[in-house]
Amino acid sequence: MQHEKIIEQINAQKRLPHLKLRIKERAEAFTKSLFYTLFDEDTPVKENLEKLAFDFEELAELVCWKPEKSCKEVWEAYCSKLPGILELLNKDATAIANNDPAANSVEEVYLSYPGFFAIAVYRLSHEFYKMNLPLLPRLMTEWAHKLTGTDINPGAQIGESFFIDHATGVVIGETAVIKNNVKLYQGVTLGALYVERDLRNQKRHPTIEDNVTIYANATILGGQTIIGADSIIGGNTWLTTSVAPNSFVTHSPQIKIKNRQQ
């Protein structure tokens, strides 16, 4: 096959006019810079916010977003949310430091805990999600997903003092609602019962009330499923129906004694 024919066939298959891969790289760099602006002592806030404003406008143009307000107005509205986001993240970090006996300091949480990093990027992306900014919020959380193994959709609604321990393998769907003082362990899935396109804009993922602890590899599915306040969900549990407040739910394994031949 001639080289020109190969080029022609490849070009014929590139049918996505807005698939510019540099968007992903720019979104990751933007998120990292935003993270440094909020947390790094040596990063000047004023100068970095000015640079981020320019980067945001470029990203909005790359994803062909035409907001009703100018990008400057949208960015200023987003910036006004940053102190509140930072306050929530400080509560998250404190909750982790206060609950995890392995944490030696809150600084250790900020610097080394993948669960906190995933939560931080989620909270930063969630405000963009509420502004209906296409693609960027998802690219932000996918960057955290790549780095931590924790997949939090930017559309999820998460309250104060959220703690993900160990983090790896956690999945939180777009319409999940998590209230205050909730603790998740590794491998927890808050998912949908099934996936179909006509479920778009419907509540597909569970609601977790205040002060719930969900242990490793538990799977909780369905938009009508509510885990009542102050409940404990044991590891490897599978739930598709609601649980009353103050419940203790466990997966009971079968235990058999092996026959030993003499």
C-alpha positions in Angstrom: 0.0 0.0 0.0 1.4 3.4 -1.0 2.3 5.8 1.8 -0.1 8.5 0.4 -3.0 6.0 0.5 -2.3 5.2 4.2 -2.3 8.9 5.0 -5.6 9.4 3.1 -7.2 6.5 5.0 -6.0 7.8 8.4 -7.3 11.3 7.7 -10.6 9.9 6.6 -11.0 8.3 10.0 -10.2 11.5 12.0 -13.8 12.6 12.1 -13.8 14.4 15.5 -13.2 18.1 14.7 -12.7 19.1 18.4 -10.4 16.2 19.4 -7.3 18.2 20.1 -5.2 16.1 22.4 -3.4 19.2 23.8 -6.6 20.0 25.6 -5.9 17.1 28.0 -2.3 18.2 28.6 -3.4 21.8 29.1 -6.1 20.8 31.5 -3.7 18.7 33.6 -1.2 21.6 33.7 -4.0 24.0 34.7 -5.2 21.8 37.5 -1.6 21.4 38.9 -1.1 25.1 38.8 -4.4 25.7 40.6 -3.4 23.1 43.2 -0.1 24.9 43.8 -1.8 28.2 44.0 -4.0 27.1 46.9 -1.5 25.0 48.8 2.2 25.7 48.0 3.7 28.2 50.3 6.3 29.4 47.7 3.7 29.9 44.9 2.5 33.6 44.8 -1.3 33.6 44.7 -1.8 36.9 42.9 0.6 36.2 40.0 -0.6 32.6 39.6 -4.3 33.6 39.5 -3.5 36.1 36.7 -1.7 33.3 34.8 -4.6 30.9 35.5 -7.1 33.4 34.1 -5.2 33.4 30.8 -4.9 29.6 30.8 -8.7 29.3 31.5 -9.6 31.5 28.6 -7.4 29.4 26.3 -9.0 26.1 27.6 -12.5 27.5 27.1 -11.6 28.4 23.5 -10.1 24.9 22.9 -13.3 23.1 24.0 -15.4 25.6 21.9 -17.3 26.8 25.0 -19.4 29.9 24.4 -20.7 31.0 27.8 -23.4 33.6 28.2 -20.9 35.7 30.2 -17.3 36.5 29.1 -14.5 34.2 30.2 -13.3 36.9 32.5 -16.6 37.1 34.3 -16.8 33.3 34.6 -13.2 33.1 35.9 -13.9 35.9 38.5 -17.0 34.0 39.6 -14.9 30.9 40.0 -12.2 32.7 41.9 -14.8 33.9 44.3 -15.5 30.3 45.2 -11.9 29.4 45.9 -11.8 30.5 49.6 -14.8 28.4 50.3 -13.3 25.4 48.4 -10.1 25.8 50.4 -12.1 25.9 53.6 -13.8 22.6 52.7 -10.4 21.0 51.8 -8.9 22.1 55.1 -11.8 20.3 56.8 -11.2 17.2 54.7 -7.5 17.2 55.6 -8.2 17.7 59.3 -10.8 14.9 59.2 -8.2 12.5 57.7 -5.5 13.6 60.2 -7.9 13.2 63.1 -9.2 9.8 62.1 -6.2 8.0 60.6 -3.7 6.8 63.3 -1.1 6.4 60.6 -1.2 10.2 59.9 1.6 12.0 61.7 0.5 15.5 60.8 -2.0 17.4 58.6 1.0 18.4 56.4 1.5 14.7 55.7 -2.1 14.4 54.5 -1.7 17.3 52.1 1.6 16.0 50.7 1.2 12.2 50.6 -2.4 11.1 50.9 -3.9 10.1 47.5 -7.4 10.2 48.9 -7.0 13.9 49.8 -5.5 14.7 46.5 -8.5 13.1 44.7 -10.9 15.0 46.9 -9.1 18.3 46.3 -9.2 17.9 42.5 -12.9 16.9 42.7 -13.8 20.0 44.7 -11.9 22.2 42.3 -13.6 20.6 39.3 -17.1 20.6 40.8 -17.5 24.3 40.6 -16.7 24.2 36.9 -19.2 21.4 36.5 -21.9 23.6 38.0 -21.0 26.3 35.5 -21.7 23.8 32.7 -18.2 24.1 31.4 -17.8 21.1 29.0 -15.0 18.6 29.3 -12.6 20.5 31.6 -14.1 19.3 34.9 -13.9 15.7 33.7 -10.3 16.1 32.4 -9.4 17.5 35.8 -10.8 14.5 37.8 -9.4 12.0 35.2 -5.9 13.4 35.9 -6.5 12.7 39.6 -7.9 9.3 38.7 -4.7 8.5 36.7 -2.5 9.5 39.6 -4.4 8.0 42.5 -6.7 5.3 41.1 -9.6 7.1 42.6 -12.5 8.0 40.2 -14.7 10.8 41.4 -17.1 12.3 38.8 -17.1 16.1 39.1 -20.9 16.0 39.2 -21.1 14.2 42.5 -22.3 16.2 45.5 -20.0 15.8 48.5 -20.4 17.4 51.9 -17.8 18.4 54.6 -15.1 16.4 56.2 -14.9 13.7 53.6 -12.3 10.9 54.2 -11.1 8.3 51.6 -8.6 6.0 53.2 -6.0 4.3 51.0 -8.1 5.6 48.0 -7.2 3.1 45.3 -10.1 1.7 43.4 -12.8 4.0 44.7 -15.5 4.9 42.2 -18.1 7.7 42.8 -20.7 8.3 40.1 -22.0 11.6 38.7 -25.3 11.7 40.6 -24.0 10.3 43.9 -24.8 12.4 47.0 -22.4 12.1 50.0 -23.2 14.2 53.1 -21.0 15.2 56.0 -18.4 13.2 57.9 -18.5 10.2 55.6 -15.5 7.8 55.5 -14.8 5.4 52.6 -12.1 2.7 52.3 -10.4 1.4 49.2 -12.3 -0.3 46.5 -15.7 1.2 47.4 -18.1 1.7 44.4 -21.1 4.2 44.5 -22.5 3.3 41.1 -25.5 2.9 38.9 -27.6 -0.3 38.6 -27.1 -0.3 34.9 -25.9 2.1 32.2 -28.1 3.4 29.4 -28.0 6.7 27.5 -31.6 7.5 28.3 -30.7 7.7 32.0 -28.8 10.9 31.4 -29.9 13.7 33.8 -31.6 11.2 36.1 -30.3 10.2 39.6 -28.5 6.9 39.0 -26.1 6.7 42.0 -26.8 6.3 45.8 -27.1 8.8 48.6 -24.9 8.5 51.6 -26.2 10.3 54.7 -24.1 11.9 57.5 -21.5 10.0 59.6 -21.5 6.8 57.5 -18.5 4.5 57.2 -18.2 2.2 54.2 -15.4 -0.5 54.4 -13.3 -1.9 51.6 -14.7 -3.2 48.4 -18.4 -2.5 49.3 -20.6 -1.9 46.3 -23.7 0.3 46.6 -25.8 0.8 43.5 -28.9 2.7 42.4 -30.2 6.3 42.4 -33.0 5.4 44.9 -30.6 3.7 47.4 -30.0 5.7 50.6 -27.6 4.7 53.3 -29.0 6.1 56.5 -27.0 8.3 58.9 -24.6 6.8 61.3 -24.5 3.4 59.5 -21.6 1.1 59.0 -21.3 -0.9 55.8 -18.9 -3.8 56.0 -16.4 -4.9 53.5 -17.4 -6.7 50.3 -21.1 -5.9 50.9 -23.4 -5.6 47.9 -26.4 -3.2 48.3 -29.1 -2.2 45.9 -31.7 -1.2 48.4 -31.8 1.5 51.1 -30.5 1.0 54.7 -32.1 2.6 57.7 -30.1 5.0 60.0 -27.8 3.4 62.6 -27.6 0.1 60.6 -24.7 -2.3 60.7 -24.5 -4.2 57.4 -22.0 -7.1 56.8 -21.2 -9.6 54.2 -21.2 -13.0 55.9 -18.8 -15.5 54.4 -19.3 -19.2 54.4 -16.8 -20.9 56.6 -16.1 -24.7 56.1 -13.5 -26.8 57.7 -11.5 -28.7 55.2 -11.5 -32.5 55.6 -8.0 -33.8 56.2 -7.0 -37.2 55.0 -5.2 -39.2 57.6 
